[in-house]
Amino acid sequence: MSPQAPPFTSAPRLRSLLFVPGDRPGRMAKALGSGADALILDLEDSVALAAKANAREAIAVFLRQPRTITLFVRVNPLDSGLMPDDLAAVLPARPDGIVLPKAEGRASLAAIDSELRDDVMILPIATETPAAIFTLGSYGGVTDRLCGLTWGAEDLPAAIGASSAREADGRYTPPYEMVRALTLFGAHAAGVPAIETVYPDFRDTDGLAAYAARARRDGFTGMMAIHPAQIPVINAAFAPSAAEIDHAQRIVAMFDAQPGAGVLTLDGKMIDAPHLKAARRILAQRD
């Protein structure tokens, strides 16, 4: 067996996160070459109940290989009765993070935090139950393990008896647009990245590109994926363009040259502290 791989000790970039079924070791190995910033090795929805024991073992073996990418494990929900076995199997192999499905705010975050050790991160999926929607502002100040907040548009419609979360043209219906927005603001209120949910049609690259571009425009800094073919599109969407980088560099240079200035003018437009903050964020997103 290869030496046990150490977890990452600093916050990783979470631009693209690829789900991989935990009972498919071949797919996990192949996913390492996808270009994703992180893999989410799944023990929940993509693994049948009868296959979960084998999936736990396969993930533990995979985690012990030399590590070149951030590795999360999506465990089963807190109330499923399966999480203790999930954690017992994977924590000794030291995943970089745990993805917590059906999270319901501060209480759920504290509960999973108490089960972890070392510097294992937590990424909650924060909108999969009706109760979860009312807790989206409660994730801050609970634990330093929190590394982001993401959402989903599949479990919640099923939980409330909705026929779909989307209009005929693929857009989210108003309730799920609201849920998406609350996740976005909940993440920023907690001071962590907001991660957009998956785009289900992995063959529709044009639709994915538009979806990811909208997410970045709105303030999301990364996105989950269900297929390796989606990764290049997502990575491109969340990378600043050359024009954005040039503009940001000019803003930073102007304020560096005049550190006492509150308001400056660039290309005939006023720039102030929010523009400087945005420029620095863009420069921090460069490869």
C-alpha positions in Angstrom: 0.0 0.0 0.0 1.3 3.5 -0.8 2.2 5.8 2.1 -0.8 7.7 3.6 -1.3 11.0 1.7 -1.3 14.1 3.9 -4.3 16.5 3.5 -3.9 20.0 2.1 -3.0 22.4 4.9 -4.1 25.7 3.2 -7.4 26.6 1.6 -7.4 25.2 -1.9 -8.9 26.8 -5.0 -12.4 25.5 -5.5 -13.2 26.6 -9.1 -14.3 23.1 -10.3 -15.4 20.1 -8.2 -16.1 16.9 -9.9 -18.4 14.2 -8.5 -17.2 10.6 -8.9 -19.1 7.5 -7.6 -17.2 6.0 -4.7 -17.9 2.4 -6.0 -16.1 3.1 -9.3 -12.3 3.0 -8.6 -11.5 3.2 -12.3 -13.4 6.4 -12.6 -11.8 7.9 -9.6 -8.3 7.3 -11.0 -9.3 8.7 -14.4 -10.8 11.8 -12.8 -7.4 12.8 -11.5 -6.6 13.8 -15.1 -9.8 15.8 -15.6 -8.3 19.2 -14.7 -10.7 19.6 -11.8 -9.5 21.6 -8.8 -11.1 19.0 -6.5 -12.9 15.6 -6.7 -15.9 14.7 -4.6 -15.8 11.0 -4.0 -19.4 10.1 -3.4 -20.9 7.7 -0.8 -24.4 9.1 -1.0 -26.8 9.3 -4.0 -24.6 7.7 -6.7 -24.0 4.6 -4.6 -26.7 2.0 -3.9 -27.1 0.9 -0.3 -25.8 -2.6 -1.1 -22.6 -1.1 -2.6 -21.8 1.4 0.2 -19.5 -0.9 2.1 -17.4 -1.6 -0.9 -17.4 2.1 -1.9 -16.1 3.0 1.6 -13.2 0.6 1.2 -12.5 1.8 -2.4 -12.4 5.4 -1.3 -10.1 4.7 1.6 -7.7 2.9 -0.7 -7.8 5.8 -3.2 -7.2 8.4 -0.5 -4.0 6.7 0.5 -2.4 7.1 -2.9 0.0 10.0 -3.5 -2.2 13.1 -3.7 -2.0 15.9 -6.4 -5.5 17.2 -6.1 -7.9 18.2 -3.3 -10.1 15.2 -2.4 -13.5 15.5 -0.7 -15.8 12.7 0.3 -19.5 13.2 0.3 -20.8 11.2 3.2 -24.4 10.2 3.8 -26.7 12.6 5.8 -26.5 13.0 9.5 -29.9 11.4 10.1 -29.3 8.5 7.7 -27.6 6.2 10.2 -24.9 5.6 7.6 -22.5 8.4 8.4 -20.7 6.8 11.4 -19.6 3.9 9.1 -18.7 6.4 6.4 -16.4 8.4 8.7 -14.9 5.4 10.3 -13.8 4.1 6.9 -12.5 7.3 5.3 -11.2 9.5 8.1 -8.1 7.3 8.8 -7.1 7.9 5.2 -7.3 11.6 5.8 -9.5 13.2 3.1 -9.0 16.9 2.6 -12.7 17.6 3.2 -16.1 16.2 3.8 -19.1 17.2 1.7 -22.2 17.2 4.0 -25.5 16.6 2.2 -28.9 17.8 3.6 -27.1 20.2 5.9 -29.4 22.4 8.0 -27.3 25.3 9.2 -25.3 25.8 12.4 -26.5 22.7 14.2 -25.5 20.4 11.3 -22.2 22.1 10.9 -21.4 21.8 14.6 -22.4 18.1 14.6 -20.1 17.1 11.7 -17.3 19.4 13.1 -17.4 17.4 16.3 -16.7 14.2 14.4 -13.6 15.4 12.6 -9.9 15.9 13.5 -6.8 17.4 12.0 -7.6 20.1 9.4 -10.3 18.3 7.4 -12.6 20.8 5.7 -16.4 20.9 5.5 -18.5 21.8 2.4 -22.2 21.7 3.2 -24.9 21.2 0.6 -27.2 23.6 2.2 -30.6 23.6 0.5 -31.8 20.0 0.2 -34.6 20.1 2.9 -37.3 22.7 3.5 -35.9 23.4 7.0 -32.5 24.1 5.5 -33.7 27.2 3.7 -34.4 29.0 7.0 -30.8 28.4 8.2 -28.7 29.7 5.3 -27.5 32.7 7.2 -26.3 30.7 10.2 -23.1 29.1 8.9 -20.6 31.8 10.0 -18.6 31.6 13.2 -19.2 27.9 13.8 -15.9 26.3 12.7 -12.8 27.2 10.7 -13.3 24.0 8.8 -16.1 25.6 6.7 -14.5 26.0 3.2 -17.6 27.0 1.2 -21.3 26.7 0.8 -23.2 25.0 -2.1 -26.7 24.1 -3.0 -28.8 21.7 -5.0 -32.0 21.8 -7.0 -32.9 18.1 -7.0 -33.7 16.9 -3.5 -35.7 20.0 -2.4 -38.4 19.7 -5.1 -38.8 16.1 -4.3 -39.1 16.9 -0.6 -41.9 19.4 -1.1 -43.8 17.6 -3.9 -42.8 20.1 -6.7 -42.9 18.6 -10.2 -39.7 20.5 -11.2 -37.3 23.2 -10.2 -37.0 24.4 -13.8 -39.0 26.1 -16.4 -39.4 24.5 -19.9 -36.4 26.5 -21.1 -34.2 25.2 -18.3 -34.3 28.3 -16.1 -35.0 27.9 -12.4 -38.5 28.6 -11.2 -38.8 31.5 -8.7 -38.6 29.4 -5.5 -35.3 27.9 -6.6 -33.9 31.2 -7.9 -34.6 32.4 -4.3 -32.8 29.4 -2.8 -29.8 29.9 -5.1 -29.6 33.6 -4.1 -29.9 32.8 -0.4 -27.0 30.3 -0.7 -24.9 32.9 -2.5 -25.5 35.5 0.3 -25.2 32.9 3.0 -21.8 31.9 1.8 -20.6 35.5 1.6 -22.0 36.3 5.0 -20.0 33.4 6.4 -16.9 34.6 4.5 -16.5 31.5 2.4 -16.7 30.7 -1.4 -20.1 30.2 -2.9 -20.1 27.1 -5.1 -22.7 26.8 -7.9 -24.7 23.6 -8.2 -24.3 21.2 -11.1 -25.6 21.6 -14.7 -27.2 18.2 -15.4 -26.9 18.1 -19.2 -23.2 17.3 -19.6 -23.6 17.2 -23.4 -24.8 20.8 -23.6 -21.5 22.6 -23.5 -23.0 25.9 -24.7 -25.7 25.8 -22.1 -23.1 25.0 -19.4 -20.8 27.9 -20.5 -23.7 30.3 -20.2 -24.8 28.9 -16.9 -21.3 29.0 -15.4 -20.7 32.6 -16.8 -23.9 33.7 -15.1 -22.8 32.1 -11.8 -19.5 34.0 -11.9 -21.3 37.2 -12.8 -23.5 36.8 -9.8 -20.8 36.2 -7.2 -20.2 32.4 -7.2 -16.5 31.5 -7.4 -16.7 27.8 -8.4 -19.1 25.1 -9.6 -19.7 21.4 -9.1 -19.7 19.0 -12.1 -21.0 15.6 -12.9 -18.9 14.7 -15.9 -15.2 15.2 -16.8 -16.2 16.9 -20.1 -17.6 19.8 -18.1 -14.4 20.7 -16.3 -12.6 22.7 -19.1 -15.8 24.8 -19.6 -16.2 25.5 -15.9 -12.5 26.3 -15.4 -12.6 28.8 -18.3 -15.8 30.4 -17.1 -14.4 31.1 -13.6 -11.0 32.3 -14.8 -10.7 36.1 -15.4 -10.1 37.2 -18.9 -7.0 39.0 -20.1 -9.0 42.2 -20.3 -10.3 41.8 -16.8 -6.8 41.2 -15.5 -5.4 44.2 -17.3 -8.2 46.5 -16.0 -7.7 45.1 -12.4 -4.0 45.7 -12.6 -4.6 49.3 -13.6 -7.0 49.9 -10.8 -4.5 48.5 -8.2 -1.6 50.4 -9.7 -3.6 53.7 -9.5 -4.4 53.2 -5.8 -0.9 52.1 -5.0 0.4 55.3 -6.6 -2.1 57.4 -4.6 -2.7 55.5 -1.3 -4.5 58.4 0.3 -7.1 58.7 -2.4 -10.7 57.8 -1.8 -11.9 58.2 -5.3 -10.0 58.2 -8.6 -10.9 58.3 -12.3 -10.0 55.6 -14.8 -11.1 55.7 -18.4 -13.5 58.4 -17.6 -15.2 56.5 -14.9 -15.1 56.9 -11.1 -13.4 54.1 -9.1 -13.3 53.8 -5.3 -12.8 51.2 -2.6 -15.3 48.6 -3.9 -13.6 48.7 -7.3 -10.3 48.2 -5.6 -11.6 45.2 -3.7 -13.1 43.7 -6.8 -9.8 44.2 -8.7 -7.8 42.5 -6.0 -10.2 39.6 -6.1 -9.8 39.2 -9.8 -6.0 39.2 -9.5 -6.2 36.6 -6.8 -8.1 34.3 -9.3 -5.4 34.2 -11.8 -3.8 30.8 -12.6 
